[in-house]
Amino acid sequence: MVVAKKWIYAKAFSGLPTAENFRLEEETLGELKDNEFLAEAIFLSVDPYMRPFMTEHPEGTVMIGGQVAKVLDSKNGKFPTGSYVVGAFGWRTHSICNPDEVAPEWKPYPLPDFAGEPLSLGIGALGMPGQTAYFGFLEICKPKEGETVVVSGAAGAVGSLVGQIAKIKGCKVIGIAGTAAKCEWIKSIGFDHAINYKTADLEAELKKAAPKGIDCYFDNVGGKTAEIVRGQMNLFGRISVCGTISDYNCDAAQVQDPQRDYVWKQLRQEGFMVFRWNDRMLEAIQQNLKWIKEGKLKYRETVTEGFENMPKAFIGMLTGENTGKAVVKV
C-alpha cells in the first residue's frame, strides 16, 4: 500500500489565494487494476490558469495541475515500471491512473527523450508552456520577418519563450515585465526592448520602442496593459490571447475589456487553449528541444523545494515572484 499526500481546494478563492484556501491530506491507495499505473511525482507545476480553472471545481477536490512523475508500478504496457510520464494528476505525491478514463485534453503521455536536458522541462519549456508558446504564437499571430512583436508577462514560462521564438523568426521583440531584474533577464536572452510596466510610462515607452506601430501582440495579462498595446497596433495586427492574469484575482464585475480598436484597426484576435494542438504535441517538443540544443532558446526555472510548499509556490507565482517557469521539486 502507498500513502499519497494531496493538497485539497479547501475554501473557494476570493481575491488572491491564501494559505486558508488549501488543506493537506493523506490517502491510502489500493492495488492496481488492469491498464492502470502508479506514478510518484518528481516535479509539479504551478501555473496561472489554475486560479480561474479551480473556480469551476467544488471545495474539497484536489488542486489541479501537471507533473513529471516516475512510474513505480504498472499494468499498462505504454507506461512501464521505471519510465517517466507527464500527467495532469493534480497536487499529489502519488497517483493511480487509467489513461483510458482521462479526458482527451488531459491524457498522460510518456516523457520523450530530452537528450540530457532536465526532466523538469516536461512541465516547462518542453511541456505545456513550451507548446503554448510555440502554437499560440506561430499559429495565431503568424509572424513575418521584420514585424514588431510585443509580449506581456514576458519573463514568465510562456512569454519568455514567445519572445525568443519571435526573434528566431526575424522579428523585433518588445517585452513587458514587472521588475528591473526581469527586464534585464529578457534582454539577456534576446529581447530588443524591455519595459517595466510598474515604473515606466508604458504608453510612452512603447511608442519609443515601436515608432512604426505593433504588428503582433502575445497577451498574457489583459487589463490596462492590453488596452495600451491595442492602441498602438498597426492595421490588420494579430493578437494571441493566452491569458488575462491581471484579472484572475478580480471579481467578475471588475473585469473590463474595451473592443473599439478591433473595429477601427481591423485587428484579428483569437483566444486559445493549447489542447487544440494535442495531435501535434511532439512537433513542438522536438522543435523547442532543437532550438535549446542550438542555443537559440533559453529557459529559466524558479524551483521551490518540498511538496508541503505547493501553496507558497502557487501564491508566489500569482504575485510575480518567479522568473521563467515556477516548479515544485518533491
C-alpha positions in Angstrom: 0.0 0.0 0.0 1.2 3.5 -0.8 0.1 6.6 1.2 -0.3 9.6 -1.0 -0.2 13.3 0.1 -2.6 15.6 -1.7 -3.5 19.3 -1.5 -7.2 20.0 -1.3 -9.1 23.0 -2.5 -10.4 23.7 1.0 -12.1 27.1 0.5 -13.2 28.9 -2.6 -10.9 31.6 -3.8 -11.9 35.2 -3.2 -9.2 37.6 -4.5 -5.6 36.4 -4.2 -5.3 32.9 -2.7 -4.1 32.5 0.8 -3.0 29.5 2.9 -6.6 29.1 4.1 -7.7 28.0 0.6 -5.7 24.8 0.9 -5.6 21.7 3.1 -3.0 18.9 3.1 -4.5 15.4 3.4 -3.3 11.8 3.1 -4.9 9.0 1.1 -4.1 5.2 1.1 -4.0 3.9 -2.5 -5.4 0.5 -3.4 -4.0 -2.2 -5.6 -3.5 -1.7 -9.3 -6.2 -2.9 -11.7 -5.7 -3.8 -15.4 -4.5 -0.9 -17.5 -3.5 1.2 -14.5 -0.1 2.5 -13.4 1.2 4.0 -10.2 3.1 7.3 -10.5 5.3 9.2 -8.0 5.6 12.9 -8.5 9.1 14.3 -9.1 8.3 17.8 -10.3 5.0 19.6 -10.0 3.8 22.7 -11.9 2.1 25.8 -10.6 0.6 27.9 -13.4 -1.7 31.0 -13.6 -4.5 29.0 -15.3 -5.1 27.1 -12.1 -6.6 30.2 -10.4 -9.6 30.6 -12.8 -9.9 26.9 -13.6 -10.3 25.9 -9.9 -13.4 28.2 -9.5 -15.2 25.6 -11.6 -14.4 22.9 -9.1 -16.2 22.4 -5.7 -14.5 22.8 -2.4 -13.0 19.5 -1.3 -11.5 18.5 -4.6 -7.8 18.0 -5.3 -6.0 21.0 -6.8 -5.5 20.6 -10.5 -2.1 20.6 -12.2 0.5 18.8 -14.2 3.6 16.9 -13.1 6.5 14.9 -14.2 6.3 11.6 -12.4 8.1 8.2 -12.2 6.1 5.0 -12.8 6.6 2.9 -9.7 4.4 0.0 -10.8 2.3 -0.7 -13.9 -0.3 -2.9 -15.5 -0.2 -0.8 -18.7 2.4 -1.6 -21.4 2.5 2.0 -22.6 3.7 3.2 -19.2 6.2 0.6 -18.0 7.7 0.5 -14.5 10.7 2.7 -14.2 9.6 5.1 -17.0 8.7 8.7 -16.7 5.4 10.3 -17.5 3.8 13.8 -17.9 0.3 13.8 -16.4 -2.4 16.1 -15.1 -2.5 14.2 -11.8 -3.0 17.3 -9.7 -1.3 18.3 -6.5 -0.5 14.8 -5.3 2.7 12.9 -4.4 1.3 9.6 -5.8 -1.4 8.8 -8.3 -3.0 5.8 -9.8 -4.1 6.4 -13.4 -6.0 4.5 -16.1 -5.3 6.6 -19.2 -8.5 5.4 -20.9 -10.5 7.1 -18.2 -8.9 10.5 -18.6 -10.4 13.3 -20.8 -8.6 13.6 -24.1 -7.1 17.0 -23.4 -5.6 15.8 -20.1 -4.3 12.4 -21.1 -0.9 11.5 -19.7 2.0 10.7 -22.1 5.4 9.1 -21.8 8.1 11.7 -21.2 10.0 12.0 -24.5 13.8 11.7 -24.7 15.1 15.2 -23.8 18.7 14.3 -24.9 20.2 15.1 -21.4 18.1 18.2 -20.6 16.4 18.3 -17.1 13.2 16.2 -16.6 11.5 19.3 -15.2 11.3 20.7 -18.7 8.5 18.3 -19.2 6.3 20.8 -17.4 8.2 23.8 -18.7 9.9 24.6 -22.0 9.3 21.1 -23.4 5.9 20.7 -21.8 2.6 22.6 -21.8 4.2 26.1 -21.5 6.6 25.4 -24.4 3.7 24.1 -26.6 1.6 27.1 -25.6 4.3 29.5 -26.8 5.1 27.5 -30.0 1.5 27.1 -31.2 -0.1 30.1 -29.6 2.4 32.5 -31.3 3.1 30.8 -34.6 -0.4 29.5 -35.4 -2.3 32.6 -34.3 0.0 35.6 -34.8 1.6 34.1 -37.9 4.6 36.5 -37.6 6.5 37.7 -40.6 10.2 38.6 -40.7 10.8 42.3 -39.8 7.5 42.7 -37.9 7.3 44.2 -34.4 6.0 41.8 -31.6 5.0 42.8 -28.1 4.8 40.2 -25.3 3.3 40.8 -21.9 4.2 38.6 -19.0 7.5 38.4 -20.9 9.6 36.9 -18.1 7.1 34.1 -17.4 7.2 30.5 -18.5 5.3 31.2 -21.8 6.2 34.8 -22.5 9.9 34.3 -22.3 9.7 31.5 -24.9 7.4 33.5 -27.2 9.9 36.4 -27.4 12.7 34.1 -28.3 10.7 32.3 -30.9 9.8 35.7 -32.4 13.5 36.6 -32.6 14.2 33.2 -34.3 11.6 34.2 -36.9 13.3 37.6 -37.5 11.0 39.9 -35.6 11.7 42.9 -33.4 10.6 42.0 -29.9 9.4 44.2 -27.0 8.8 42.5 -23.7 6.7 43.9 -20.8 7.6 42.7 -17.3 7.2 43.7 -13.7 10.7 44.2 -12.2 14.0 45.6 -13.3 15.7 42.2 -12.8 13.1 40.5 -15.1 13.6 43.2 -17.7 17.4 42.7 -17.6 16.9 38.9 -17.9 14.7 39.1 -21.0 17.1 41.4 -22.7 19.9 39.0 -21.9 18.0 36.2 -23.8 17.4 38.3 -26.9 14.5 40.7 -26.5 15.2 44.0 -28.2 13.5 46.1 -25.6 12.1 45.5 -22.1 9.6 47.8 -20.3 8.9 47.7 -16.6 5.2 48.4 -16.5 5.3 49.2 -12.8 7.7 52.0 -13.1 7.6 53.2 -16.7 5.0 55.1 -18.7 4.0 52.1 -20.7 2.3 54.0 -23.5 5.2 56.4 -24.0 7.8 53.7 -23.8 6.0 51.6 -26.3 5.9 54.5 -28.8 9.7 54.9 -28.4 10.4 51.2 -28.8 7.9 50.7 -31.7 7.6 54.1 -33.5 6.1 52.4 -36.6 3.5 50.5 -34.5 2.9 46.9 -33.4 2.1 44.0 -35.7 1.7 41.1 -33.2 0.8 41.1 -29.6 1.0 37.9 -27.4 -1.2 38.8 -24.5 -0.7 37.0 -21.1 -2.1 39.7 -18.8 -5.1 41.5 -20.3 -6.4 44.6 -18.5 -4.9 48.1 -18.9 -1.7 46.7 -20.5 -3.7 45.1 -23.3 -5.7 48.2 -23.8 -2.5 50.3 -24.2 -0.9 47.8 -26.6 -4.0 47.6 -28.8 -4.0 51.4 -29.1 -0.6 51.1 -30.9 -1.4 48.2 -33.1 -1.0 48.5 -36.9 -3.8 47.9 -39.4 -4.5 44.1 -39.6 -2.5 43.4 -36.5 -2.9 40.0 -34.8 -3.4 39.3 -31.1 -3.0 35.9 -29.5 -4.7 35.9 -26.1 -3.1 33.3 -23.9 -4.3 34.6 -20.6 -5.5 37.6 -18.6 -3.5 37.3 -15.4 -4.2 40.9 -14.3 -7.9 40.0 -13.6 -7.6 36.4 -12.3 -7.9 37.6 -8.7 -10.7 40.1 -9.5 -14.5 39.7 -9.1 -16.3 39.4 -12.5 -17.8 42.9 -12.2 -14.3 44.4 -12.1 -13.2 42.9 -15.4 -13.5 45.3 -18.4 -12.2 44.9 -21.9 -12.8 47.6 -24.5 -13.2 46.4 -28.1 -13.1 49.5 -30.2 -9.6 49.0 -31.6 -10.7 45.7 -33.1 -13.1 47.6 -35.4 -11.1 50.7 -36.3 -7.9 48.8 -37.0 -9.5 45.6 -38.3 -7.5 43.6 -35.8 -7.6 39.8 -35.6 -7.7 38.5 -32.0 -8.0 34.9 -31.0 -8.0 33.2 -27.6 -6.8 29.7 -27.4 -6.1 26.7 -25.2 -3.1 24.6 -26.1 -5.1 21.4 -26.1 -6.2 22.4 -29.6 -2.9 21.1 -30.9 -2.5 18.0 -28.9 -2.2 15.9 -32.0 1.0 17.9 -32.9 2.5 17.9 -29.4 5.7 16.1 -30.5 6.3 18.7 -33.2 6.5 21.5 -30.6 8.6 19.4 -28.2 11.1 18.4 -30.9 11.4 21.9 -32.4 11.8 23.6 -29.0 14.4 20.9 -28.0 16.3 21.6 -31.2 16.3 25.3 -30.5 17.5 24.7 -27.0 20.4 22.5 -28.2 21.3 25.1 -30.8 21.4 27.8 -28.1 18.5 29.7 -29.7 16.0 29.1 -26.9 17.0 29.6 -23.3 14.9 28.9 -20.2 14.9 29.6 -16.6 13.1 27.8 -13.7 12.2 29.1 -10.3 12.3 25.9 -8.2 10.6 25.6 -4.8 11.7 22.6 -2.7 9.2 20.4 -1.0 5.6 19.2 -1.7 4.5 20.9 1.5 5.3 24.3 -0.1 2.9 23.9 -3.1 0.6 26.7 -1.9 3.5 29.0 -1.2 4.9 28.4 -4.7 1.4 28.9 -6.3 0.8 32.2 -4.5 4.3 33.4 -5.2 3.8 32.7 -8.9 0.5 34.7 -8.9 2.3 37.7 -7.4 5.1 37.6 -9.8 7.9 36.1 -7.6 9.0 33.7 -10.3 11.2 34.3 -13.3 10.6 31.7 -16.0 8.7 28.5 -15.1 7.6 28.0 -11.5 8.3 24.4 -10.5 8.0 22.5 -7.2 10.5 19.7 -6.6 9.3 17.0 -4.4 
